[in-house]
Amino acid sequence: MAQPSLNPTTTTKDSAAPPPARAGGGGVVVIELYAADKKVYPRAVSGWFAAWRWALVWATQLVFYGTPWLPWNDRQAVLFDIVHRKFYILGLVFWPQDVIYLTVLLIIAALSLFLFTAVAGRLWCGYACPQTVYTEIFMWIERVIEGDRNRRIQLDRDGWNARKLGLKGAKHAAWIALALWTGFTFVGYVTPIRDLWGEVWSFSTGPWETFWILFYGFATYGNAGWMREQVCLYMCPYARFQSAMFDRDTLIITYDRERGEPRGARSRSAHRPDLGDCVNCGVCVQVCPTGIDIREGLQYQCIGCAACIDGCNQVMDRVGLPRGLIRYSTQQAMEAKLTPLQTLKRAFRPRVLVYAGIVWAVIFAAAIGLYLRIPLKVDVIRDRAAIAREVEGGQIENVYQLRIINASERERVFDIEAVGLPSIHVDGETHVTVSPAESRLVPLRVRVHVAPGSLAPGQYKFHFLVHAHDDPRVYEREKSVFIVR
């Protein structure tokens, strides 16, 4: 008996079910697991949600491209100086010891994602994700140079000629220029951007700067220019586990089947009681950046950009029908026919309130922590090569090194003392000047007068006190061990 063979190809995003098996020669059954992939040509759309999407594009890119150029105290306002292990963010200086703040930031980001998803689905993906933002920018460049959807389709169908070569070349040149500028800006957060600008113009960038400018530029060009929806469908894990954060009261983009079916075309003046409001124009599919048909129900490919809502509303306006055939709604609202106000009230359910409460609690705690943060850090390094020794006057001496980190942006003098043991004192430099946002290693000798029978041999805890000479509120207390032999 002949055995069936498999012929894997790729599946179409529009197809909801696998293609049927077909008989091959000699009675062999060929089962196609995948169909050929289709290129998506999104159509331009305008409307309320498109305006919001472009507002976030402008906001995020003004922040990204503009922030490195902002000056602050004769330096860059935001600079992640990895070489010197210092992060400058406006008036704050963070050191590796401040990793707790990065942890808090990641917790806030994760909880916010859970909150937004529980309330209204993939808001992040549809409006603020870098993949969405740069794809939107690249598609705008494509529309400006090659034209809207039908012209782009026709251009790709045409054979190669001077016009097609010129248009394609101009588009890719614009894409590459924007991608390289994006890579340059990205590196400008790590290397001072004004210095980097001079190095780029003089072709003297270092190997790492050159690598990351090209790598990040290539990633932007490839993801936003070529891969586009493929990144959302196959590379981003969020598309796969988003459903775990949805429930029946999550606002998602929905098609009102009861109102829209059965579909059918009609003129504006024609009244067709046998048809639903959907005129089967296909605009909702044409404007979708991932090429899905929202009328088939919510699919994991939907990024929640609401372009189909804007497109459908425009069609409803033209044919004189009410808006909202495709709209933000919930599964519960569609089944129970809830009003918009009732739907909104159900959005504030216990799950959402718990997420919101945790997010705001973490934000509040982080804000208090930053406000009370002391711009001074002290590390005690005991010199293990130098064992406790007896010096003149019956004193025992231990040797230490103090690393004093001035986390402020002005020069400061710090006073050093030791407390916790009888007659303990510091022999060495006890008034130390540390430059702004710098650290200094200070060698110290700590001595204790040991009277006969007062301290037995062993280890004794004590503390170093380091405080700013001009502000006693800026101080650190670090414990250490004094050894008596």
C-alpha positions in Angstrom: 0.0 0.0 0.0 1.3 3.4 -0.9 2.1 5.6 2.1 0.9 9.2 2.3 3.6 11.9 1.9 3.7 15.4 3.4 4.4 18.5 1.3 5.0 21.3 3.7 4.5 24.8 2.3 3.5 28.0 4.2 0.0 28.9 5.3 -2.0 31.9 4.3 -2.9 34.3 7.1 -6.4 34.6 5.6 -7.2 30.9 5.7 -8.9 29.8 8.8 -8.7 26.0 8.1 -6.0 23.8 6.7 -6.3 23.2 2.9 -7.9 20.0 1.9 -5.9 16.9 0.9 -5.7 16.2 -2.8 -4.9 13.1 -4.7 -1.5 12.8 -6.4 -0.4 10.5 -9.1 -0.5 6.8 -8.5 -3.1 7.1 -5.7 -0.7 8.9 -3.4 -2.5 11.4 -1.1 -0.7 14.7 -0.7 -1.6 16.6 2.4 -0.6 20.3 2.3 0.1 21.4 5.8 0.7 25.0 4.8 -0.3 27.3 1.9 1.8 29.9 0.3 2.2 33.1 2.3 0.7 36.3 0.9 2.3 39.7 1.1 0.1 42.2 3.0 -0.5 45.6 1.5 -2.2 47.7 4.2 -4.4 50.4 3.0 -4.1 53.9 4.5 -6.9 54.8 6.9 -7.9 57.9 8.9 -10.1 58.2 11.9 -10.1 58.6 15.7 -8.0 55.6 16.4 -5.5 56.3 13.6 -5.1 59.8 15.0 -4.3 58.3 18.5 -1.8 55.9 16.9 0.0 58.7 15.1 0.0 60.9 18.2 1.8 58.1 20.1 4.2 57.6 17.1 5.1 61.3 17.4 5.3 61.2 21.2 7.5 58.1 21.4 9.9 59.2 18.7 10.3 62.8 20.0 11.3 61.2 23.3 13.6 58.6 21.7 15.3 60.9 19.1 15.3 64.1 21.2 16.3 63.0 24.7 20.0 62.3 24.0 20.4 65.8 22.8 19.1 67.4 26.0 21.8 69.0 28.1 21.9 68.7 31.9 24.6 70.2 34.2 27.1 70.3 31.4 26.4 66.7 30.4 23.9 64.6 28.5 20.5 64.5 30.3 20.1 60.7 29.9 23.3 58.7 29.5 23.9 55.1 30.3 27.7 55.2 30.8 28.4 51.5 30.8 32.1 51.9 30.6 32.3 53.8 33.9 29.3 52.0 35.3 27.2 55.1 35.9 23.7 55.9 34.6 22.7 59.6 34.4 19.0 60.2 34.3 18.2 63.9 34.5 19.5 65.0 37.9 20.0 61.5 39.3 23.2 59.4 39.1 22.7 55.6 39.5 25.5 53.1 40.2 25.5 49.3 40.0 24.4 49.3 43.7 21.1 50.9 42.5 20.1 47.8 40.5 17.0 47.6 42.8 15.5 50.6 40.8 15.9 48.7 37.6 14.1 45.8 39.1 11.3 48.0 40.3 11.0 49.5 36.8 10.7 46.1 35.2 8.0 45.1 37.8 6.0 48.2 37.0 6.3 47.5 33.2 5.2 43.9 33.6 2.3 44.8 35.9 1.2 47.6 33.6 1.1 45.2 30.7 -1.1 42.9 32.7 -3.4 45.8 33.6 -3.7 47.2 30.1 -4.3 43.8 28.6 -7.0 42.9 31.2 -8.8 46.2 30.5 -8.5 46.5 26.7 -6.4 43.8 25.2 -3.3 44.5 23.2 -3.2 48.3 23.6 0.6 48.2 23.9 0.9 46.2 20.6 -1.5 48.4 18.7 -0.2 51.8 19.7 3.2 51.9 21.4 5.2 48.8 20.6 8.4 49.7 18.7 7.6 47.2 16.1 4.2 48.8 15.5 5.6 52.4 15.6 8.4 51.8 13.2 6.3 49.7 10.9 3.8 52.6 10.8 6.6 55.1 9.9 8.1 52.8 7.2 4.7 52.2 5.7 4.1 56.0 5.6 7.4 56.4 3.7 6.3 53.6 1.4 2.9 55.3 0.7 4.6 58.6 0.0 7.0 57.1 -2.5 5.1 54.3 -4.1 1.5 55.3 -3.6 -1.4 53.7 -1.7 -2.4 50.1 -1.7 -3.6 49.6 -5.3 -0.5 51.4 -6.7 1.8 49.3 -4.6 0.1 46.1 -5.7 0.3 47.1 -9.4 4.0 48.2 -9.0 4.9 44.8 -7.6 3.1 43.1 -10.5 4.8 45.1 -13.1 8.1 44.0 -14.6 11.3 45.7 -13.7 11.9 49.0 -15.5 13.5 52.4 -14.8 10.4 53.7 -12.9 10.1 50.7 -10.7 13.8 50.6 -10.0 13.8 54.3 -9.1 10.8 54.1 -6.8 12.1 50.9 -5.0 15.5 52.4 -4.7 14.2 55.7 -3.2 12.1 53.8 -0.7 14.9 51.6 0.5 17.3 54.5 0.6 14.8 56.4 2.9 14.3 53.2 5.0 18.1 52.7 5.4 18.7 56.4 6.3 16.0 56.3 9.0 17.3 52.9 10.3 20.9 54.1 10.5 19.7 57.3 12.3 17.8 55.1 14.7 20.9 53.0 15.3 23.0 56.1 15.8 20.5 57.4 18.4 20.4 54.1 20.2 24.2 54.1 20.6 23.9 57.8 21.6 22.4 56.7 24.9 25.5 54.8 25.8 28.2 57.0 24.2 27.8 60.8 24.5 25.9 61.6 21.4 27.7 64.8 20.6 31.0 63.0 20.7 29.6 60.2 18.7 28.3 62.7 16.1 31.9 64.0 15.6 33.3 60.5 15.4 30.7 59.5 12.7 31.6 62.5 10.6 35.3 61.8 10.9 34.9 58.0 10.4 36.6 57.4 13.7 33.9 55.5 15.6 35.2 52.6 17.7 34.5 49.0 16.8 31.7 48.6 19.3 30.0 51.8 18.4 30.2 50.9 14.7 28.8 47.4 15.4 25.8 48.5 17.4 24.9 51.4 15.0 24.9 48.9 12.1 23.3 46.1 14.1 20.4 48.2 15.5 20.0 49.9 12.1 19.8 46.5 10.3 17.3 45.2 12.9 15.1 48.3 12.4 15.3 48.0 8.6 14.6 44.3 8.6 11.8 44.2 11.1 9.9 47.3 10.1 10.7 47.2 6.4 10.6 43.6 5.4 9.3 41.3 8.2 6.5 43.6 9.6 3.6 41.5 10.6 5.8 38.4 10.7 7.5 39.7 13.8 4.1 40.0 15.5 2.8 36.6 14.3 5.9 34.4 14.8 8.6 36.1 16.8 6.7 37.9 19.6 5.6 35.5 22.4 2.9 38.0 23.6 0.7 37.0 20.7 0.6 33.4 22.0 -0.1 34.0 25.7 -2.3 37.1 25.5 -5.5 35.0 25.8 -4.4 33.9 29.3 -4.9 37.6 30.4 -8.3 38.1 28.7 -11.7 37.4 30.2 -15.3 38.0 29.2 -15.1 41.6 30.3 -11.9 42.5 28.4 -12.4 45.2 25.8 -11.4 43.7 22.4 -12.1 44.6 18.8 -15.3 42.8 17.8 -17.5 42.5 14.8 -21.2 42.6 15.6 -22.4 39.5 13.7 -26.0 39.9 14.7 -26.1 43.3 13.1 -23.8 42.7 10.2 -25.0 39.3 8.8 -25.9 38.3 6.2 -23.5 40.4 4.3 -24.2 41.9 1.0 -23.5 44.9 -1.3 -26.1 47.6 -1.8 -26.3 51.2 -2.9 -26.8 54.0 -0.4 -30.4 54.5 -1.5 -31.3 50.9 -1.5 -33.1 49.4 1.5 -32.4 45.7 1.8 -34.2 44.2 4.9 -32.9 40.8 3.9 -29.3 41.9 4.5 -27.3 43.0 7.5 -25.3 46.2 7.7 -22.0 44.7 6.5 -21.7 45.6 2.8 -18.9 43.1 2.3 -16.5 45.8 1.0 -13.4 44.1 2.5 -12.0 47.4 3.8 -11.5 46.0 7.3 -9.2 43.4 5.7 -7.4 45.9 3.5 -6.5 48.2 6.3 -5.3 45.4 8.7 -1.5 45.4 9.1 -1.6 41.7 9.6 -4.1 40.9 6.9 -6.7 39.1 9.0 -10.5 39.3 8.7 -11.9 40.5 12.0 -15.3 39.3 10.9 -14.1 35.7 11.5 -13.8 36.5 15.2 -10.8 37.5 17.4 -7.6 35.9 16.3 -4.2 35.9 17.9 -2.8 37.8 14.9 -4.9 40.8 15.8 -2.6 43.5 17.4 -5.4 45.7 18.5 -4.5 48.7 16.3 -8.3 49.4 15.6 -7.6 50.3 11.9 -10.5 48.1 11.0 -12.8 50.2 13.2 -11.8 53.4 11.5 -12.1 51.8 8.0 -15.5 50.3 8.8 -16.8 53.6 10.3 -15.8 55.4 7.1 -17.8 52.9 5.0 -20.8 53.1 7.3 -20.8 56.9 6.9 -20.7 56.6 3.1 -23.7 54.1 3.0 -25.7 56.0 5.6 -25.6 53.3 8.3 -24.7 53.7 12.0 -21.1 53.5 13.1 -19.9 50.7 15.4 -20.4 47.6 13.3 -16.8 46.9 14.3 -16.0 48.4 17.7 -14.3 47.9 21.0 -16.6 45.7 23.1 -16.5 42.7 25.3 -17.8 39.1 25.0 -20.1 39.7 27.9 -21.5 43.0 26.4 -22.1 41.4 23.0 -24.0 38.4 24.5 -26.0 40.4 27.0 -26.4 43.5 24.8 -25.0 45.9 27.4 -24.9 49.6 26.8 -21.5 51.3 26.5 -21.9 52.7 30.1 -22.7 49.2 31.5 -19.7 47.8 29.6 -17.4 50.5 31.0 -18.6 49.8 34.5 -17.8 46.1 34.2 -14.3 47.0 33.1 -13.5 48.1 36.7 -13.8 44.6 38.1 -11.8 43.1 41.0 -9.0 41.8 38.8 -8.4 45.2 37.2 -8.6 47.0 40.6 -6.0 44.6 42.1 -3.6 45.1 39.2 -4.1 48.9 39.4 -3.6 48.9 43.1 -0.4 46.9 42.9 1.0 49.1 40.1 0.3 52.3 42.0 1.6 50.9 45.2 4.9 50.0 43.6 5.1 53.4 41.8 4.4 55.2 45.1 7.0 53.1 46.9 9.6 53.7 44.2 8.9 57.5 44.2 9.3 57.6 48.0 12.5 55.6 47.7 13.9 58.0 45.1 12.9 61.0 47.2 14.6 59.6 50.3 17.6 58.3 48.4 20.8 59.4 50.0 23.4 60.4 47.3 26.2 58.6 49.1 27.4 55.0 49.0 30.1 53.4 51.1 31.8 50.0 50.6 34.2 48.7 53.3 37.0 46.5 52.0 39.1 44.8 54.6 42.8 44.3 53.8 43.0 40.6 54.4 46.7 40.6 53.7 47.4 42.8 56.8 46.5 40.9 60.0 45.8 42.9 63.1 49.0 44.1 64.7 50.0 45.8 67.9 51.4 49.3 67.7 52.8 51.8 70.1 50.9 52.6 73.3 49.3 49.2 73.6 47.0 49.8 70.6 45.7 47.2 68.1 45.6 48.3 64.5 43.5 46.9 61.6 43.8 48.2 58.0 40.8 48.9 55.8 39.9 50.6 52.5 36.7 52.6 52.1 35.2 53.2 48.7 33.2 56.4 48.9 30.8 57.0 46.0 29.5 60.6 45.6 26.1 60.0 43.9 25.4 63.7 43.6 26.5 66.1 40.9 28.5 68.5 43.0 31.8 68.1 44.8 31.6 67.1 48.4 33.8 66.7 51.5 33.0 63.7 53.6 34.0 63.1 57.2 34.9 59.6 58.4 34.8 58.2 61.9 34.5 54.8 63.6 32.1 53.9 66.4 31.1 50.9 68.4 34.2 49.9 70.4 35.8 51.6 73.4 38.6 54.1 72.4 38.2 53.2 68.7 39.5 55.9 66.3 40.6 56.4 62.7 44.2 57.1 62.0 44.5 58.5 58.5 42.6 60.8 56.2 39.3 61.5 57.8 38.2 64.5 55.6 37.9 63.3 52.0 37.0 65.3 48.9 35.1 63.4 46.2 34.4 64.9 42.8 30.8 65.0 41.4 29.5 61.5 40.4 32.8 60.0 41.2 34.2 57.4 43.7 37.4 57.4 45.7 39.2 54.6 47.5 40.5 55.7 50.9 43.0 53.6 52.9 42.4 53.8 56.6 44.0 52.5 59.8 41.6 51.8 62.7 43.1 51.6 66.2 41.7 50.5 69.5 43.5 50.8 72.8 43.3 47.5 74.5 43.7 47.7 78.3 44.8 44.5 80.1 41.7 42.3 80.4 39.4 44.6 78.5 39.1 42.8 75.1 39.8 39.1 74.6 41.2 37.9 71.3 38.5 37.6 68.7 36.3 39.6 66.2 34.3 42.6 67.3 31.7 44.4 65.2 31.9 48.2 64.7 30.6 50.8 62.2 32.1 53.4 59.9 30.2 56.6 59.8 30.6 58.7 56.7 28.7 62.0 56.3 28.9 65.0 54.2 30.6 67.9 55.8 28.1 70.5 54.5 24.9 68.4 55.2 24.7 66.0 58.1 21.6 64.4 56.6 23.8 62.8 53.9 25.4 60.0 55.7 26.0 56.2 55.5 26.6 53.7 58.3 28.6 50.6 57.2 29.4 47.7 59.5 32.8 46.0 59.7 34.8 43.7 61.9 37.8 44.6 64.1 40.2 41.7 64.9 42.0 41.5 68.3 44.9 39.0 68.7 
